[in-house]
């Protein structure tokens, strides 16, 4: 099932290569196969194109945690907090703050 979903996303990206949601979904699917480095590359590129894509910061932080890049994880969460505050998204801000707190507490 997951392989099918991955193929579907890749196929859709052929006609919409810069679609933020599809790129985000691709990164999540690749992460399920432990392709964390590729997932990070996709999310970083997505955020270059669309820095307000708020959900991507949380996932990016998690991907960096999985690759034991704790400083980069902290940076991703912190960048997301700035964007959440700018967009007055208190829920996302809270989730990113929690992730940052847990990471720094370890």
C-alpha positions in Angstrom: 0.0 0.0 0.0 2.7 2.5 1.0 4.7 1.7 -2.2 1.5 2.4 -4.2 1.0 5.7 -2.4 4.6 6.7 -3.1 4.3 5.9 -6.8 1.0 7.9 -7.0 2.7 10.9 -5.4 5.7 10.7 -7.7 3.4 10.4 -10.7 1.4 13.5 -9.7 4.6 15.5 -9.1 5.6 15.0 -12.7 2.9 17.4 -13.7 3.1 19.6 -10.6 6.7 19.5 -9.4 6.5 22.5 -7.1 3.2 21.5 -5.5 3.9 22.0 -1.8 1.4 19.5 -0.5 2.7 16.8 -2.9 6.3 17.5 -1.9 5.4 17.4 1.8 3.6 14.1 1.2 6.5 12.7 -0.7 8.9 13.5 2.2 6.6 11.8 4.7 6.3 8.7 2.5 10.1 8.5 2.0 10.6 8.8 5.7 8.5 5.7 6.2 11.2 3.9 4.2 13.9 5.5 6.3 15.0 7.8 3.5 15.4 10.6 6.0 18.2 12.4 4.1 16.0 12.6 1.0 13.0 13.7 3.2 15.1 16.5 4.7 16.2 17.7 1.2 12.6 17.8 0.0 11.3 19.7 3.0 14.2 22.2 2.9 13.5 22.8 -0.8 9.8 23.2 0.0 10.5 25.7 2.7 12.8 27.7 0.3 9.9 28.0 -2.1 7.2 28.5 0.5 8.6 29.6 3.9 5.1 29.8 5.4 4.3 26.1 5.0 4.1 25.7 8.7 3.6 22.0 9.1 6.9 21.3 7.3 8.9 22.8 10.2 7.7 20.2 12.7 8.4 17.4 10.3 11.8 18.8 9.4 12.7 19.0 13.1 11.6 15.4 13.5 13.6 14.3 10.5 16.7 16.0 11.9 16.1 14.3 15.2 16.0 11.0 13.5 19.3 11.7 11.8 20.9 12.8 15.1 21.3 16.4 14.0 20.0 18.0 17.1 21.2 21.5 16.4 19.5 21.5 13.0 16.4 20.1 14.7 16.4 23.0 17.2 16.9 25.4 14.3 13.9 23.9 12.4 11.6 24.1 15.3 12.7 27.7 16.1 12.2 28.8 12.5 8.7 27.3 12.6 7.9 29.1 15.9 8.8 32.4 14.2 6.5 31.6 11.3 3.7 30.5 13.6 3.9 33.7 15.6 3.9 35.7 12.4 0.8 33.9 11.2 -0.8 34.0 14.6 -1.2 30.3 14.6 -1.1 29.5 18.3 -1.7 25.7 17.9 1.3 25.3 15.7 3.4 27.6 17.9 2.4 25.4 20.9 3.3 22.2 19.1 6.6 23.5 17.9 7.4 24.9 21.4 6.6 21.5 22.9 8.8 19.7 20.5 11.6 22.1 21.2 11.2 21.8 24.9 11.3 18.0 24.8 14.4 18.0 22.6 16.2 20.4 24.8 15.2 18.5 27.9 16.7 15.2 26.7 
